[in-house]
Amino acid sequence: MIKVNVHDAKTHFSEYVKRAMKGETILVCKRNLPVAELRGLQPEARKTRRLGFYKGKTHIPPEFWDPLPQEFQDYFDGKK
């Protein structure tokens, strides 16, 4: 564990984050009194996704591709 003052922690924050991610604990002090602790977190386990698992379970109606009514289009174009 290392102790750093607030100013040093702000100045070299990214360096201390890298060190914390490697398992080191950084104690942030203000006037030599500990006020915060910076330590890394365990990475979340990522689930792998199967491609195409939702295929055939949705339906997009043909009307979806129709043009918007003119009054809605005017809002998108900034005319209203």
Secondary structure, DSSP 8 states (H G I E B T S, - for coil): -EEEEHHHHHHTHHHHHHHHHTT--EEEEETTEEEEEE------------TTTTTTS----GGGGS---HHHHHHHHT--
